[in-house]
Amino acid sequence: MGDDSIDLTTPTKGLNDPVDTLEEWVPKCDEEIKPVVGKVFDTLEQGGDFYQRYAHTAGFSVRKATETKDKNGETKWKYFLCSKEGFKLETKEGLTELLVDDKKLPKTRRRKLTREGCNARIVFKRTQEGKYEVVRFHE
């Protein structure tokens, strides 16, 4: 074959491409945007906004998760997770065999798969001063 041969090699991917990594996708962003364990925010809303800006820059979306409150109703712990964290639960397909009449099953619309097991998360803990500190962070 001469110089006219076709190159069949796989094109290289960017660092922010999830296909490029084997185990976990680590987003590429500036260090000043990246959350750090020990960083303190005056309010939980400021911490959540900071993490959502980081997530948007890194290329993923965030959902709120577990929240623990104290006796006064103030948030002690708050988790923010990647919207693709976890996996979808098993469907009720096996129930059709158990029922005599398939019409008894509730009608549900098909939804696309949204949970892919992403581990990106941040955990805030309320300090004694009433501020919120980053105690856990996973890219």
N, CA, C and O of each residue as an XYZ file, in Angstrom:
556
protein
N       0.835     -1.180      0.000
C       0.000      0.000      0.000
C       0.880      1.244      0.000
O       1.941      1.278      0.624
N       0.431      2.223     -0.688
C       1.205      3.443     -0.792
C       0.721      4.496      0.177
O       0.096      4.190      1.192
N       1.012      5.720     -0.144
C       0.614      6.843      0.688
C      -0.888      7.092      0.639
O      -1.408      7.866      1.442
N      -1.598      6.445     -0.295
C      -3.043      6.645     -0.447
C      -3.861      5.768      0.497
O      -5.091      5.794      0.440
N      -3.208      4.992      1.365
C      -3.948      4.088      2.250
C      -4.748      4.878      3.290
O      -4.384      5.991      3.671
N      -5.821      4.278      3.722
C      -6.720      4.912      4.689
C      -6.252      4.580      6.092
O      -5.911      3.434      6.386
N      -6.237      5.591      6.966
C      -5.838      5.389      8.362
C      -7.045      4.889      9.142
O      -8.032      5.613      9.274
N      -6.985      3.668      9.661
C      -8.092      3.070     10.381
C      -7.885      3.082     11.889
O      -8.604      2.388     12.606
N      -6.935      3.841     12.382
C      -6.697      3.899     13.813
C      -7.781      4.726     14.491
O      -8.392      5.596     13.870
N      -8.011      4.450     15.751
C      -9.017      5.170     16.522
C      -8.517      6.577     16.811
O      -7.382      6.758     17.253
N      -9.359      7.572     16.563
C      -8.916      8.932     16.859
C      -8.745      9.120     18.357
O      -9.430      8.483     19.158
N      -7.829      9.995     18.723
C      -7.601     10.250     20.140
C      -8.725     11.089     20.698
O      -9.303     11.919     19.997
N      -9.033     10.872     21.952
C     -10.116     11.584     22.622
C      -9.525     12.618     23.560
O      -8.360     12.520     23.948
N     -10.323     13.607     23.925
C      -9.903     14.628     24.874
C      -9.908     14.093     26.291
O     -10.431     13.008     26.543
N      -9.333     14.839     27.218
C      -9.263     14.398     28.607
C     -10.616     14.398     29.283
O     -10.801     13.689     30.271
N     -11.568     15.168     28.785
C     -12.893     15.207     29.392
C     -13.844     14.188     28.779
O     -15.036     14.203     29.085
N     -13.346     13.308     27.927
C     -14.185     12.297     27.302
C     -14.237     11.058     28.184
O     -13.192     10.477     28.475
N     -15.440     10.629     28.625
C     -15.528      9.471     29.508
C     -15.025      8.181     28.880
O     -14.683      7.246     29.604
N     -14.970      8.104     27.550
C     -14.489      6.901     26.885
C     -12.984      6.764     27.072
O     -12.442      5.665     26.957
N     -12.311      7.867     27.357
C     -10.856      7.887     27.443
C     -10.321      7.176     28.680
O      -9.165      6.754     28.676
N     -11.107      7.028     29.725
C     -10.631      6.419     30.960
C     -11.182      5.014     31.118
O     -12.212      4.670     30.537
N     -10.491      4.208     31.906
C     -10.917      2.837     32.108
C     -11.769      2.677     33.362
O     -12.876      2.144     33.286
N     -11.282      3.125     34.501
C     -11.967      2.924     35.767
C     -12.993      4.011     36.048
O     -14.188      3.729     36.141
N     -12.537      5.246     36.184
C     -13.409      6.362     36.510
C     -13.071      7.542     35.632
O     -11.931      7.713     35.201
N     -14.063      8.342     35.377
C     -13.870      9.561     34.621
C     -13.542     10.676     35.598
O     -14.340     10.973     36.488
N     -12.388     11.294     35.447
C     -11.982     12.406     36.301
C     -12.064     13.668     35.457
O     -11.344     13.795     34.466
N     -12.927     14.599     35.832
C     -13.096     15.801     35.015
C     -11.864     16.691     35.046
O     -11.138     16.747     36.038
N     -11.649     17.378     33.947
C     -10.526     18.305     33.842
C     -11.072     19.715     34.034
O     -11.913     20.173     33.260
N     -10.592     20.399     35.065
C     -11.013     21.779     35.302
C      -9.938     22.492     36.106
O      -9.003     21.870     36.609
N     -10.085     23.809     36.218
C      -9.118     24.605     36.974
C      -9.168     24.231     38.450
O     -10.226     23.884     38.975
N      -8.031     24.303     39.107
C      -7.941     23.929     40.523
C      -8.739     24.866     41.429
O      -9.235     24.428     42.467
N      -8.877     26.153     41.061
C      -9.623     27.073     41.922
C     -11.127     26.806     41.893
O     -11.849     27.235     42.793
N     -11.599     26.108     40.877
C     -13.020     25.757     40.793
C     -13.309     24.470     41.570
O     -14.429     24.268     42.040
N     -12.311     23.609     41.703
C     -12.489     22.293     42.311
C     -12.684     22.408     43.829
O     -11.904     23.084     44.500
N     -13.724     21.752     44.375
C     -13.917     21.753     45.831
C     -12.772     21.035     46.555
O     -12.148     20.124     46.012
N     -12.515     21.465     47.782
C     -11.444     20.885     48.595
C     -12.021     20.565     49.971
O     -12.780     21.353     50.534
N     -11.652     19.399     50.507
C     -12.091     19.036     51.859
C     -11.548     20.078     52.831
O     -10.361     20.403     52.804
N     -12.412     20.594     53.680
C     -12.022     21.615     54.642
C     -12.487     23.013     54.271
O     -12.457     23.920     55.104
N     -12.916     23.194     53.026
C     -13.407     24.514     52.592
C     -14.714     24.811     53.328
O     -15.571     23.937     53.458
N     -14.863     26.045     53.808
C     -16.018     26.428     54.621
C     -16.853     27.468     53.882
O     -16.318     28.389     53.266
N     -18.177     27.306     53.954
C     -19.127     28.236     53.351
C     -20.023     28.805     54.442
O     -20.322     28.125     55.423
N     -20.446     30.041     54.272
C     -21.315     30.679     55.260
C     -22.682     30.007     55.331
O     -23.244     29.847     56.414
N     -23.218     29.615     54.174
C     -24.529     28.954     54.140
C     -24.452     27.696     53.289
O     -23.532     27.528     52.488
N     -25.416     26.829     53.470
C     -25.501     25.608     52.671
C     -25.799     25.940     51.214
O     -25.325     25.253     50.308
N     -26.583     26.990     50.986
C     -26.910     27.403     49.623
C     -25.653     27.829     48.865
O     -25.504     27.517     47.683
N     -24.745     28.544     49.544
C     -23.493     28.941     48.905
C     -22.655     27.721     48.539
O     -22.068     27.670     47.459
N     -22.599     26.743     49.434
C     -21.853     25.513     49.159
C     -22.460     24.741     48.003
O     -21.743     24.248     47.133
N     -23.787     24.636     47.995
C     -24.471     23.925     46.906
C     -24.277     24.625     45.576
O     -24.050     23.966     44.562
N     -24.361     25.954     45.559
C     -24.148     26.716     44.329
C     -22.722     26.541     43.819
O     -22.499     26.394     42.617
N     -21.750     26.557     44.748
C     -20.356     26.359     44.377
C     -20.174     24.993     43.713
O     -19.515     24.895     42.678
N     -20.752     23.938     44.299
C     -20.605     22.596     43.742
C     -21.329     22.480     42.402
O     -20.840     21.799     41.501
N     -22.468     23.123     42.257
C     -23.182     23.066     40.981
C     -22.408     23.787     39.882
O     -22.418     23.340     38.735
N     -21.741     24.886     40.206
C     -20.893     25.572     39.214
C     -19.727     24.673     38.813
O     -19.383     24.586     37.634
N     -19.115     24.002     39.796
C     -18.032     23.062     39.500
C     -18.542     21.941     38.590
O     -17.904     21.606     37.592
N     -19.681     21.371     38.938
C     -20.237     20.263     38.154
C     -20.536     20.706     36.723
O     -20.255     19.976     35.773
N     -21.101     21.891     36.573
C     -21.417     22.402     35.233
C     -20.136     22.561     34.416
O     -20.096     22.206     33.238
N     -19.090     23.097     35.048
C     -17.807     23.267     34.367
C     -17.191     21.915     34.020
O     -16.604     21.752     32.950
N     -17.326     20.950     34.920
C     -16.747     19.616     34.717
C     -17.564     18.780     33.737
O     -17.050     17.808     33.183
N     -18.832     19.141     33.513
C     -19.619     18.434     32.508
C     -20.618     17.430     33.048
O     -20.964     16.485     32.338
N     -21.093     17.590     34.262
C     -22.138     16.708     34.780
C     -23.145     17.524     35.571
O     -22.888     18.678     35.917
N     -24.280     16.926     35.854
C     -25.317     17.628     36.607
C     -25.434     17.030     38.001
O     -24.981     15.913     38.251
N     -26.049     17.791     38.910
C     -26.080     17.446     40.323
C     -27.515     17.325     40.796
O     -28.403     18.035     40.325
N     -27.730     16.411     41.739
C     -29.027     16.332     42.423
C     -28.773     16.327     43.920
O     -27.727     15.881     44.391
N     -29.758     16.837     44.658
C     -29.651     16.836     46.119
C     -29.999     15.451     46.629
O     -30.847     14.765     46.057
N     -29.347     15.041     47.704
C     -29.605     13.713     48.260
C     -29.877     13.831     49.750
O     -30.541     14.770     50.190
N     -29.377     12.901     50.513
C     -29.664     12.784     51.932
C     -29.382     14.068     52.698
O     -28.420     14.787     52.427
N     -30.246     14.325     53.654
C     -30.094     15.481     54.531
C     -30.431     15.045     55.948
O     -31.456     14.402     56.173
N     -29.571     15.391     56.911
C     -29.817     15.067     58.310
C     -30.004     16.370     59.062
O     -29.201     17.294     58.928
N     -31.070     16.443     59.858
C     -31.361     17.667     60.609
C     -31.223     17.408     62.107
O     -31.368     16.276     62.569
N     -30.941     18.472     62.857
C     -30.852     18.351     64.306
C     -32.230     18.599     64.935
O     -33.226     18.731     64.224
N     -32.278     18.661     66.268
C     -33.547     18.832     66.981
C     -34.242     20.143     66.636
O     -35.469     20.231     66.683
N     -33.461     21.155     66.291
C     -34.021     22.460     65.957
C     -34.472     22.563     64.502
O     -34.996     23.596     64.086
N     -34.274     21.510     63.737
C     -34.677     21.508     62.336
C     -33.639     22.082     61.392
O     -33.921     22.274     60.209
N     -32.435     22.363     61.896
C     -31.375     22.888     61.045
C     -30.579     21.731     60.447
O     -30.356     20.716     61.107
N     -30.160     21.888     59.213
C     -29.440     20.835     58.504
C     -28.052     20.644     59.098
O     -27.264     21.588     59.177
N     -27.753     19.393     59.522
C     -26.428     19.053     60.038
C     -25.538     18.502     58.926
O     -24.373     18.885     58.813
N     -26.080     17.611     58.112
C     -25.358     16.973     57.011
C     -26.170     17.139     55.737
O     -27.398     17.054     55.763
N     -25.483     17.379     54.613
C     -26.166     17.460     53.327
C     -25.280     16.854     52.253
O     -24.094     17.168     52.154
N     -25.878     15.973     51.443
C     -25.177     15.309     50.351
C     -25.674     15.861     49.014
O     -26.876     16.032     48.811
N     -24.734     16.137     48.108
C     -25.041     16.460     46.723
C     -24.344     15.393     45.883
O     -23.158     15.125     46.075
N     -25.080     14.786     44.951
C     -24.563     13.683     44.151
C     -24.662     13.991     42.669
O     -25.440     14.847     42.247
N     -23.868     13.284     41.889
C     -24.023     13.328     40.440
C     -25.413     12.783     40.113
O     -25.878     11.840     40.753
N     -26.065     13.366     39.131
C     -27.411     12.906     38.795
C     -27.411     11.491     38.231
O     -28.470     10.870     38.139
N     -26.252     10.971     37.853
C     -26.158      9.599     37.343
C     -25.646      8.625     38.394
O     -25.260      7.506     38.057
N     -25.636      9.029     39.665
C     -25.162      8.171     40.749
C     -26.130      7.009     40.947
O     -27.343      7.176     40.819
N     -25.592      5.837     41.259
C     -26.422      4.670     41.537
C     -26.830      3.936     40.269
O     -26.369      4.248     39.172
N     -27.703      2.957     40.446
C     -28.213      2.176     39.335
C     -29.721      2.055     39.471
O     -30.262      2.125     40.575
N     -30.391      1.873     38.351
C     -31.836      1.736     38.347
C     -32.231      0.403     38.974
O     -31.576     -0.614     38.748
N     -33.297      0.414     39.757
C     -33.779     -0.813     40.383
C     -34.396     -1.738     39.342
O     -34.770     -1.300     38.254
N     -34.499     -3.005     39.680
C     -35.101     -3.978     38.781
C     -36.536     -3.582     38.461
O     -37.244     -3.051     39.317
N     -36.963     -3.841     37.226
C     -38.321     -3.500     36.817
C     -39.290     -4.601     37.224
O     -38.885     -5.642     37.740
N     -40.550     -4.362     36.989
C     -41.594     -5.313     37.369
C     -41.937     -6.266     36.230
O     -43.059     -6.768     36.166
N     -40.986     -6.525     35.328
C     -41.246     -7.414     34.201
C     -41.593     -8.823     34.662
O     -42.404     -9.490     34.020
N     -41.006     -9.288     35.748
C     -41.257    -10.630     36.254
C     -42.663    -10.792     36.797
O     -43.137    -11.921     36.920
N     -43.344     -9.709     37.124
C     -44.693     -9.786     37.672
C     -45.721    -10.216     36.637
O     -46.768    -10.751     37.003
N     -45.453     -9.999     35.368
C     -46.433    -10.359     34.347
C     -46.676    -11.859     34.326
O     -47.783    -12.299     34.014
N     -45.673    -12.642     34.648
C     -45.839    -14.089     34.660
C     -46.683    -14.533     35.849
O     -47.364    -15.556     35.773
N     -46.649    -13.781     36.942
C     -47.392    -14.151     38.132
C     -48.875    -13.815     38.029
O     -49.710    -14.475     38.648
N     -49.195    -12.804     37.260
C     -50.591    -12.385     37.141
C     -51.277    -13.130     35.999
O     -50.677    -13.394     34.957
N     -52.533    -13.457     36.218
C     -53.301    -14.137     35.178
C     -53.684    -13.138     34.094
O     -53.658    -13.453     32.905
N     -54.042    -11.925     34.521
C     -54.493    -10.907     33.593
C     -53.457     -9.782     33.537
O     -53.203     -9.114     34.539
N     -52.863     -9.577     32.365
C     -51.839     -8.539     32.218
C     -52.414     -7.130     32.358
O     -51.660     -6.176     32.551
N     -53.727     -6.987     32.264
C     -54.328     -5.662     32.337
C     -54.277     -5.081     33.745
O     -54.532     -3.890     33.926
N     -53.956     -5.890     34.733
C     -53.889     -5.413     36.115
C     -52.592     -4.649     36.413
O     -52.506     -3.942     37.417
N     -51.596     -4.790     35.553
C     -50.350     -4.075     35.765
C     -50.551     -2.588     35.512
O     -51.237     -2.216     34.560
N     -49.973     -1.740     36.336
C     -50.086     -0.300     36.074
C     -49.313      0.061     34.814
O     -48.233     -0.474     34.562
N     -49.866      0.962     34.035
C     -49.199      1.382     32.812
C     -48.145      2.414     33.160
O     -48.445      3.428     33.791
N     -46.920      2.161     32.752
C     -45.835      3.098     32.973
C     -45.169      3.381     31.644
O     -45.087      2.511     30.776
N     -44.701      4.584     31.495
C     -44.021      4.924     30.258
C     -42.569      4.483     30.334
O     -41.994      4.388     31.418
N     -42.001      4.224     29.213
C     -40.597      3.834     29.158
C     -39.736      5.086     29.326
O     -39.983      6.117     28.700
N     -38.739      4.974     30.172
C     -37.825      6.083     30.410
C     -36.418      5.645     30.048
O     -36.054      4.478     30.189
N     -35.642      6.598     29.583
C     -34.272      6.234     29.232
C     -33.445      6.017     30.495
O     -33.773      6.536     31.562
N     -32.392      5.260     30.363
C     -31.514      4.945     31.483
C     -30.762      6.197     31.914
O     -30.080      6.826     31.104
N     -30.886      6.557     33.179
C     -30.226      7.768     33.660
C     -29.196      7.479     34.741
O     -28.348      8.330     35.011
N     -29.238      6.334     35.354
C     -28.303      6.008     36.437
C     -27.207      5.110     35.889
O     -27.478      4.054     35.318
N     -25.952      5.551     36.073
C     -24.829      4.816     35.512
C     -23.748      4.498     36.526
O     -22.672      4.033     36.149
N     -24.007      4.737     37.811
C     -23.047      4.384     38.844
C     -21.957      5.405     39.077
O     -20.902      5.056     39.607
N     -22.171      6.651     38.704
C     -21.168      7.699     38.928
C     -20.992      7.922     40.428
O     -21.969      7.910     41.176
N     -19.761      8.124     40.867
C     -19.470      8.295     42.293
C     -19.213      9.739     42.700
O     -18.860      9.995     43.852
N     -19.382     10.692     41.781
C     -19.116     12.097     42.101
C     -20.081     12.568     43.181
O     -21.294     12.395     43.058
N     -19.540     13.165     44.239
C     -20.367     13.635     45.347
C     -19.600     14.618     46.203
O     -18.372     14.695     46.160
N     -20.362     15.369     46.982
C     -19.787     16.254     47.984
C     -20.681     16.173     49.211
O     -21.900     16.051     49.095
N     -20.066     16.241     50.395
C     -20.809     16.171     51.653
C     -20.449     17.386     52.491
O     -19.276     17.679     52.724
N     -21.491     18.091     52.942
C     -21.308     19.254     53.801
C     -21.740     18.896     55.220
O     -22.710     18.165     55.420
N     -21.007     19.422     56.205
C     -21.342     19.231     57.613
C     -21.418     20.604     58.267
O     -20.564     21.461     58.037
N     -22.442     20.801     59.078
C     -22.605     22.071     59.785
C     -21.603     22.132     60.930
O     -21.481     21.187     61.710
N     -20.881     23.256     61.027
C     -19.898     23.434     62.088
C     -20.567     24.049     63.310
O     -21.734     24.437     63.245
N     -19.853     24.141     64.410
C     -20.395     24.736     65.629
C     -20.676     26.224     65.452
O     -21.512     26.787     66.159
N     -19.988     26.859     64.519
C     -20.206     28.275     64.245
C     -21.429     28.509     63.349
O     -21.797     29.657     63.100
N     -22.061     27.433     62.864
C     -23.234     27.559     62.006
C     -22.896     27.636     60.532
O     -23.776     27.898     59.712
N     -21.637     27.412     60.177
C     -21.217     27.418     58.778
C     -21.194     25.983     58.277
O     -21.406     25.050     59.051
N     -20.938     25.802     56.984
C     -20.932     24.465     56.397
C     -19.568     24.166     55.795
O     -19.044     24.938     54.992
N     -19.003     23.034     56.196
C     -17.663     22.619     55.793
C     -17.760     21.399     54.881
O     -18.584     20.511     55.099
N     -16.911     21.368     53.863
C     -16.808     20.199     52.989
C     -16.042     19.134     53.757
O     -14.876     19.330     54.098
N     -16.699     17.993     54.034
C     -16.028     16.925     54.777
C     -15.672     15.741     53.877
O     -14.778     14.960     54.205
N     -16.364     15.606     52.751
C     -16.042     14.554     51.773
C     -16.232     15.104     50.375
O     -17.163     15.866     50.113
N     -15.348     14.713     49.489
C     -15.466     15.128     48.084
C     -14.885     14.036     47.214
O     -13.772     13.567     47.449
N     -15.641     13.633     46.208
C     -15.179     12.636     45.238
C     -15.455     13.202     43.861
O     -16.588     13.566     43.545
N     -14.400     13.278     43.029
C     -14.540     13.887     41.709
C     -15.460     13.099     40.821
O     -15.685     13.479     39.672
